[in-house]
Amino acid sequence: MDHLSELESRSIYIIREAYAQFRNIAMLWSIGKDSTTMLWLVRKAFYGKLPFPVIHIDTGCKIEDIYRFRDEYAKKWNLNLIVGRNEEALKKGIGPKDKLECCTELKTNALKQIIAKHDFRALLLGIRRDEHGIRAKERYFSPRNSDFKWNYQDQPPELWDQYKSKQDDEQHIRVHPLLHWTELDIWEYIKREKIPITPLYFSKNGKRYRSIGCAPCCNPVDSNAKNVDEVIDELKKTKTAERSGRAQDKEQAYMMQKLRSLGYMILF
């Protein structure tokens, strides 16, 4: 079995294990390359038909192309799409001026509202260990307590493909099927599978996004990569960090650890 097929097989195993253990489950879809790849894997795992909803957390300030791509492929792939918005926080004018408050209210608390409304017991997310040092502490099956907090100092061991896929009544589980992938793996898999991807990742006027999300927190990086092949070639040579275009105050280790301990979940 080749490298990409091994990655795919392991991820599909984790996705099916999660569904077997937690029937009331959903997946988060940020429309980024990783979560769209995960969505592709979920569709493969269940032969083209998702047996659970797809959640998109809408902060009201996403890059416009994200909304266009979401609506187009939610329809094409016949997704049960749930759009989560913290309307009360938006009415108060909470926004990116205070990034910790913005992420907490418009992402984390918006997700809490969706989970409470639908009583989801587990969520699939498309994060990878190589994205950020804090994410390297995650597990494939990562429990959160009743306050949605993540105890990064007490994570369950995962040896020999044995995962903590059981939960206490007060917990919900975050499931990370892409944890073992790298950025380059994702792009090579996108190429192999011909996965549709938002054009934000391709160069326009010498700039492209490597990580996408809310417009105030994302900036394009210098690049001439106009297609998947050119992105792959660029990644093999570049020393620029994947998240170099993200708001740097959020990228500090303390801030990211604080956000994730509070339940921050968004994927890229």
Rosetta blueprint (number, residue, H / E / L):
1 M L
2 D L
3 H H
4 L H
5 S H
6 E H
7 L H
8 E H
9 S H
10 R H
11 S H
12 I H
13 Y H
14 I H
15 I H
16 R H
17 E H
18 A H
19 Y H
20 A H
21 Q H
22 F L
23 R L
24 N L
25 I E
26 A E
27 M E
28 L E
29 W L
30 S L
31 I L
32 G L
33 K H
34 D H
35 S H
36 T H
37 T H
38 M H
39 L H
40 W H
41 L H
42 V H
43 R H
44 K H
45 A H
46 F L
47 Y L
48 G L
49 K L
50 L L
51 P L
52 F L
53 P L
54 V E
55 I E
56 H E
57 I E
58 D L
59 T L
60 G L
61 C L
62 K E
63 I L
64 E H
65 D H
66 I H
67 Y H
68 R H
69 F H
70 R H
71 D H
72 E H
73 Y H
74 A H
75 K H
76 K H
77 W L
78 N L
79 L L
80 N L
81 L E
82 I E
83 V E
84 G E
85 R L
86 N L
87 E H
88 E H
89 A H
90 L H
91 K H
92 K L
93 G L
94 I L
95 G L
96 P L
97 K L
98 D L
99 K H
100 L H
101 E H
102 C H
103 C H
104 T H
105 E H
106 L H
107 K H
108 T H
109 N H
110 A H
111 L H
112 K H
113 Q H
114 I H
115 I H
116 A H
117 K H
118 H H
119 D L
120 F L
121 R L
122 A E
123 L E
124 L E
125 L L
126 G L
127 I L
128 R L
129 R H
130 D H
131 E H
132 H L
133 G L
134 I L
135 R H
136 A H
137 K H
138 E L
139 R L
140 Y L
141 F E
142 S E
143 P E
144 R E
145 N L
146 S L
147 D L
148 F L
149 K L
150 W L
151 N L
152 Y L
153 Q L
154 D L
155 Q L
156 P L
157 P L
158 E L
159 L E
160 W L
161 D L
162 Q E
163 Y L
164 K L
165 S L
166 K L
167 Q L
168 D L
169 D L
170 E L
171 Q L
172 H E
173 I E
174 R E
175 V E
176 H L
177 P L
178 L L
179 L L
180 H L
181 W L
182 T L
183 E H
184 L H
185 D H
186 I H
187 W H
188 E H
189 Y H
190 I H
191 K H
192 R H
193 E H
194 K L
195 I L
196 P L
197 I L
198 T L
199 P H
200 L H
201 Y H
202 F L
203 S L
204 K E
205 N L
206 G L
207 K E
208 R E
209 Y L
210 R L
211 S L
212 I L
213 G L
214 C E
215 A H
216 P H
217 C H
218 C E
219 N L
220 P L
221 V E
222 D E
223 S L
224 N L
225 A L
226 K L
227 N L
228 V H
229 D H
230 E H
231 V H
232 I H
233 D H
234 E H
235 L H
236 K H
237 K H
238 T L
239 K L
240 T L
241 A L
242 E L
243 R L
244 S L
245 G L
246 R E
247 A L
248 Q H
249 D H
250 K H
251 E H
252 Q L
253 A H
254 Y H
255 M H
256 M H
257 Q H
258 K H
259 L H
260 R H
261 S H
262 L L
263 G L
264 Y L
265 M L
266 I L
267 L L
268 F L
